Amino acid sequence: MIKKNKITAAMVLLGMLGSILAGQGDRTVKGAAQTEPLKVTLLKVGKADAIAIQTEENTMVIDTGEEEDGEELVLYLKNQGISQVDTLLITHFDQDHVGGADTLIESMDVGRVLVPDYEGISTEYQDFMIALEEKGMRAERLKKAEEFELGSAKVFVEPPASCEIKDGEAEVDNNFSIITTITHGKNRLLFTGDAEKQRIRQWLKDGRAEKCDFLKVPHHGVYNTALQDLFEAVAPEYAVICSSNKNPADSQTIELLKKYNTHVFETKDGNITVISDGTSLEMKQDLEH
């Protein structure tokens, strides 16, 4: 009888110890900095940008491709089970960036709409503005840098210092592109719109450049002399160029990236997905798309 009681007591103690350890384990997991996955998809939409950024409960879209790409972007989002876009960012108003925005606005619930602080002149821009008005929405025209959260990620958007065209200068609204940095755990992802030489040099001069793990290469991989300074400053492990077979990236741009040991992907070969777990990145490409 005494022996049985000793065994029973030992079992109770072991059970209590197991519960305590299990409780400690739970607290450790809950107290640790758990980072939900971040998924970035760059769609194969020709020489155009259409980018979806997802966390478990939030979605952001950067640019919407050409007019005919809007339906493909919406279809992709719905196939992902997404019914609402929390933030739509249009980097600038070229038709291959704003073209599908009206379709997205008309087809889905969209929260904030962020745009650079100037008026576009294209038909696609006008259609975008009409779609917003019909939904009772207004775009927020960014005059200064702003940071906000997207799930566990931090999004930092930087408009140019000015969207004014000086006398004698050609109108190149690529240089009005909003530049976006997304920080997810230890990972840093940089999206540069169609920034050309002037915009890149201004951004570098502002001193915001830091090493990044992922770079969406500016202006579809068109080479300019500021790219070397950009690539050297951010030294990306991975880079994606939004291009097409008809309009591939300049070979000079690709060779320059490889000089910095960057792994280069082009959307002309299929949709590209970037998965961040907060410490590392995984790159996937749908070559059959």
C-alpha positions in Angstrom: 0.0 0.0 0.0 2.8 2.4 0.9 4.6 1.4 -2.3 1.5 2.1 -4.3 1.1 5.5 -2.7 4.7 6.4 -3.4 4.3 5.5 -7.1 1.0 7.5 -7.3 2.7 10.5 -5.6 5.6 10.3 -8.0 3.3 10.2 -11.0 1.4 13.3 -9.7 4.7 15.1 -9.2 5.8 14.2 -12.7 2.5 15.3 -14.1 2.8 18.6 -12.3 6.4 19.1 -13.5 5.2 18.3 -17.0 2.5 20.9 -16.8 4.9 23.5 -15.5 7.4 22.7 -18.3 4.6 22.7 -20.9 3.4 26.1 -19.6 6.9 27.5 -19.7 7.2 26.2 -23.3 3.9 27.9 -24.2 5.1 31.2 -22.7 8.4 31.0 -24.5 6.6 30.5 -27.9 4.1 33.2 -27.2 6.7 35.6 -25.9 9.1 35.1 -28.8 9.0 37.4 -31.7 6.9 35.3 -34.1 6.8 36.8 -37.6 3.9 35.9 -39.9 5.0 35.1 -43.5 5.1 37.9 -46.0 4.3 37.0 -49.6 5.2 39.2 -52.6 4.0 38.3 -56.1 5.2 40.1 -59.2 2.8 39.2 -62.0 3.8 38.5 -65.6 2.0 41.3 -67.3 4.5 42.3 -69.9 6.6 45.5 -69.6 4.5 46.7 -66.7 4.3 46.5 -62.9 1.6 44.7 -61.0 2.7 43.6 -57.5 0.6 42.0 -54.7 2.0 42.0 -51.2 0.2 39.7 -48.6 0.4 38.9 -44.9 -2.0 36.6 -43.2 -4.7 39.2 -42.9 -3.6 42.2 -44.9 -3.0 43.0 -48.6 -1.2 45.8 -50.4 -0.9 46.3 -54.2 1.9 48.3 -55.8 0.9 49.4 -59.3 -1.7 47.7 -61.6 -0.1 47.2 -65.0 -1.7 48.2 -68.3 -5.5 48.6 -68.7 -5.9 45.0 -69.8 -3.9 43.8 -66.8 -6.5 44.9 -64.3 -8.7 41.8 -64.7 -5.7 39.5 -64.3 -4.6 41.3 -61.1 -8.2 41.0 -59.7 -8.4 37.3 -60.7 -5.1 36.6 -59.0 -6.2 38.3 -55.8 -9.6 36.5 -55.7 -7.9 33.2 -56.3 -5.8 34.0 -53.2 -9.0 34.4 -51.2 -8.6 38.1 -51.0 -11.7 40.3 -51.0 -10.2 43.5 -49.8 -7.0 45.5 -50.6 -5.9 47.5 -47.6 -3.6 49.8 -49.5 -3.2 50.5 -53.2 -0.1 52.4 -54.1 0.4 53.8 -57.6 4.1 54.8 -57.9 3.5 57.2 -60.8 0.9 57.7 -63.6 2.4 56.0 -66.6 -0.2 53.7 -68.3 1.8 50.6 -67.5 1.5 51.3 -63.8 -1.9 52.9 -63.4 -3.7 51.2 -66.3 -5.5 48.5 -64.3 -6.3 50.7 -61.3 -9.9 51.5 -62.3 -10.7 47.8 -62.7 -9.3 47.0 -59.3 -11.2 49.9 -57.7 -14.5 48.8 -59.4 -14.0 45.1 -58.6 -12.8 45.0 -55.0 -13.0 46.9 -51.7 -10.0 49.1 -51.4 -9.0 51.0 -48.3 -6.3 53.7 -48.7 -5.1 54.8 -52.1 -1.7 56.5 -52.2 -0.3 58.4 -55.2 2.4 61.0 -55.9 1.5 64.6 -55.7 0.9 65.5 -59.4 -1.8 65.2 -62.0 -1.5 62.6 -64.7 -2.5 63.3 -68.3 -3.2 59.8 -69.7 -6.6 58.3 -70.4 -5.8 55.5 -67.9 -5.2 58.1 -65.1 -8.5 59.8 -65.9 -10.3 56.4 -65.7 -8.6 55.8 -62.4 -9.8 59.1 -61.0 -13.4 58.5 -62.3 -13.5 55.1 -60.7 -12.4 56.6 -57.3 -15.1 59.3 -57.6 -17.8 56.8 -58.4 -16.9 54.8 -55.3 -16.9 58.0 -53.2 -13.1 57.7 -52.6 -10.2 60.1 -52.9 -6.5 59.3 -53.4 -4.0 60.6 -50.8 -1.3 62.6 -52.6 1.9 62.0 -50.7 3.9 65.2 -50.0 6.3 63.6 -47.5 7.5 60.2 -46.4 5.2 58.1 -44.4 5.4 54.7 -42.5 2.6 52.3 -41.7 2.2 48.7 -40.8 1.0 45.8 -43.0 0.5 43.0 -40.6 3.9 42.2 -39.1 5.7 44.3 -41.8 6.6 47.9 -41.8 6.1 49.9 -45.0 8.0 53.1 -45.6 6.9 55.1 -48.7 8.9 58.0 -50.0 7.6 60.5 -52.6 10.1 62.7 -54.4 11.0 66.0 -52.9 9.1 67.7 -55.7 7.0 66.8 -58.7 7.6 70.1 -60.3 8.9 70.2 -63.8 11.5 73.0 -64.1 11.7 75.2 -67.2 13.6 73.6 -70.0 13.3 70.1 -68.5 11.6 67.3 -70.3 8.5 65.9 -68.6 9.6 62.5 -67.3 7.2 61.4 -64.6 9.3 58.3 -64.0 11.3 60.6 -61.7 8.1 61.3 -59.7 8.0 57.6 -58.7 7.3 56.8 -55.0 10.0 54.5 -53.6 8.9 51.9 -51.1 10.9 50.0 -48.5 9.2 47.0 -46.7 10.9 45.7 -43.6 9.8 42.3 -42.4 11.8 41.0 -39.5 15.4 41.1 -40.6 14.5 41.3 -44.3 14.4 44.5 -46.3 12.6 44.7 -49.7 12.9 47.7 -52.0 10.5 48.8 -54.7 11.6 51.6 -57.0 8.8 52.1 -59.5 10.3 53.6 -62.7 12.8 55.8 -61.0 15.4 57.1 -63.4 18.8 58.7 -63.0 17.6 62.0 -61.4 15.2 60.2 -58.9 17.8 57.5 -58.0 20.5 60.1 -57.2 18.1 62.2 -55.2 17.1 59.2 -53.1 20.7 58.2 -52.6 21.6 61.7 -51.6 18.8 61.7 -49.0 20.8 59.0 -47.2 18.0 56.5 -46.9 19.8 53.7 -48.8 20.6 50.6 -46.8 21.5 47.1 -47.8 18.4 45.2 -49.0 17.6 41.5 -49.5 15.3 42.1 -52.5 15.1 44.8 -55.1 12.4 45.5 -57.7 14.8 47.0 -60.3 13.7 50.5 -61.6 12.1 51.1 -65.0 12.0 47.5 -66.3 15.7 47.2 -66.3 16.5 50.1 -68.6 20.1 51.0 -68.0 21.2 54.4 -66.7 24.4 55.6 -65.1 22.9 55.9 -61.6 22.2 52.2 -61.4 25.8 51.3 -60.4 25.6 53.6 -57.4 22.2 52.2 -56.5 23.2 48.6 -56.7 26.4 49.2 -54.8 24.4 51.0 -52.0 21.7 48.4 -51.6 23.6 45.2 -52.7 20.5 43.0 -53.1 20.7 39.3 -52.8 17.8 39.0 -55.2 16.5 41.3 -57.9 13.4 41.2 -60.1 12.9 43.0 -63.4 9.4 43.5 -64.7 9.9 42.9 -68.4 8.6 41.1 -71.5 10.1 39.1 -74.3 9.4 42.1 -76.6 11.0 44.5 -74.1 13.6 42.5 -72.1 15.9 44.2 -69.6 19.1 45.8 -70.9 22.0 43.4 -70.8 24.1 46.1 -69.1 21.7 46.2 -66.2 21.8 42.5 -65.7 25.6 42.3 -65.9 25.9 45.1 -63.4 23.6 43.2 -61.0 25.7 40.0 -61.4 28.8 42.0 -60.5 27.3 42.4 -57.1 26.5 38.6 -56.9 22.8 39.3 -57.2 20.4 36.6 -58.4 18.3 38.1 -61.2 14.8 37.1 -62.2 12.6 38.6 -65.0 8.8 38.4 -65.0 8.9 37.7 -68.8 9.6 34.1 -67.7 6.5 33.9 -65.4 5.0 35.1 -62.2 7.6 35.5 -59.4 6.8 34.9 -55.8 9.0 36.1 -52.9 8.3 34.5 -49.5 9.8 36.1 -46.3 9.8 34.4 -43.0 11.5 37.4 -41.3 15.0 35.9 -41.5 15.4 34.6 -45.0 13.8 34.8 -48.5 12.6 32.1 -50.8 12.1 32.8 -54.5 9.8 30.9 -56.7 8.9 31.4 -60.4 6.0 29.9 -62.3 7.8 29.2 -65.6 4.6 27.7 -67.1 2.5 30.8 -66.6 
